[in-house]
Each structure stands twice: as C-alpha cells, then as structure tokens.
Amino acid sequence: MRLFNNIKLLALFLVICSTANAQQDPNYTFYRYNMNIYNPAFVGSSEAAEFALGIRSQWAGIEGAPESQSGIFGMPVGKNVGLGASILNDRTFIEQQTWVAIDVSYNVQLDEEHTLYFGIKGSANSYDANTQGLVTYGVGQDGALMDYESRFTPNVGAGVYLKHDRYFASLSAPKLLTPDRLQERDGNAFLGVDRMHAYLSGGYTFLLGRTLDLKTMGMFRYVDASPISVELTGILDFGERFEFGASYRHDESISGLFLFNIGNGFNLGYAYETSIQNPIDGLDNNTHELFMRLKM
C-alpha cells in the first residue's frame, strides 16, 4: 500500500510541476470577488471597506495536493485613493510559499458613469521547497538543489481598472519580477524561475428583472512562454440575496458556485470544480473552494 501511495504521489508531483510550468500561481473560481490578488487597482473601488477570505483544496484527499488560502482587505481613503493588503499562502507537494502585498490605488473620474483606477502593488514572497522529499519519491534533481535554502524575495506589480455600474475592464501584472523556484523537466527537478503572469478580465451585467441580474465575466491569463488560459463565468444574482452560477476554464475544468448574503454585509460562498482531463487513473480530481466576504 505504501509503495502504491508513493507511486501515486510521484505521478502527482510530475503532473503538478508540468501544470506549474504553464500556471505557477493558483487559480480561484471566485476570482471576480477577490480581484485584489490579481490587480491592485481594485482596492478602494468599493464604496465601503471589504475583507475576504478564500480557501481552495485541489484533488481533495490526496496527500501533498495543492492547497491555497487567501486573505484580502481594501478600503477607500479619501476621495481618490484606495488602500489594501493581501496575503496568499500556497502549498503544493514539497513546495510552500507565502506572499504578502500592500496595494495602493488612485482613481480619476472620467465622466458621470466611468471611473478609471490605477494601482501599484508592493509585495514580498517567502518560498521554500523540501528537496530532500524528492529522493523519497524517486525524482531526480539538479546538483544545485542539494543545498537549497528558502528564499525571501521582494516584488512589484501594477494594474488599471475601468469601472461602470454595468460593466468593468481590468489589466494587470501583479508580480513583474521573476525570482527562483523549483521546476520539473523529464522527471528531474531543477531550479527555474517564477514566470511573469498577466491578467486581462472584464464583465457585463444584464438586467433581467427588478430582482434578477445576470453577471457575465471572463479572464485571460498569460504566462510567459505558455499558452493563454481562458476562463468564462456566468452568475445569476437574485437581488443580492444569493447568487449561483457556473464557470468554464478552457481545456482544464468546469465548476459550479453559489454565494449567500447572510446579512449585515456578510457573504458566504462555495465552489465545486472538476477537471475535464484526469491525468492519473483513480485520482480524485475534484476541487473545493470556500469564500467569505464582509463589507464594513
């Protein structure tokens, strides 16, 4: 049984690393509600202060499978300035990183209906990989990894956000620098770099009735030297009482989500995602995500 689990974990590690070469930062099904992670220009775009928590567990039940936790805060400061902070903790097999960022935005009122936000992000990332664990699962490694030490690296990001009551558009690159990180090629682990991610997203809200709206949105993720990832989402909003919808990530996964307004500005949501392709027979390829938001 232990040998079977080791083989399974080895296959899991190779799949995770192959995926990481294309998408090194975690995806979130509730991306529309925690955009501060991707774009610092979103801080202060809400009329009130907001605090949100996200928990994502991929391939539930498999030891070492990806897990992510996020916390974001944003608030307007005066008429034109927004201030916020975000924390992202991500663990995948032998890798673990914690990313802490401070966001500042400045907005310009273009006309009565449009506001343009500019944002900058200053961050620091603590990255660690237990390379001794590679030997246990038979993964080869570059000699440079024998004395691998954890890294603490600063980074910067920027973004713009156009806001209208019915639609929005966003363009950002939250981490412009490319620090070291672990990668895999042909069954061997080696020291590579964290590739730059760029995000283009937008959405439009259709008014279907007095208490029913259809929120449509999409996100394009570009990672240097990798194919573009496309995600499309549609959500029915029942008068801000509760929302439910579905999301499709091209050639990767489909998911369903709902969000309840518990009261007093508190929202609680859950998303279930399943992979379109199952690379390992018998592997639970389902992902669970919890989301909580408080408007103050």
WOSUL-V273338 format. One record per helix or strand. SS is the DSSP state (A for helix, B for strand). FROM is the first residue (numbers start at 1). TO is the last residue. If there is no record, write none. Layout:
{{SS | FROM | TO} {SS | FROM | TO}}
This chain:
{{A | 2 | 22} {A | 31 | 33} {A | 35 | 37} {A | 40 | 42} {B | 50 | 58} {B | 67 | 77} {B | 81 | 92} {B | 95 | 109} {B | 115 | 129} {A | 132 | 136} {B | 140 | 141} {A | 143 | 145} {B | 151 | 163} {B | 167 | 173} {B | 180 | 185} {B | 188 | 193} {B | 197 | 209} {B | 212 | 223} {B | 229 | 238} {B | 242 | 249} {B | 253 | 263} {B | 266 | 275} {B | 286 | 295}}
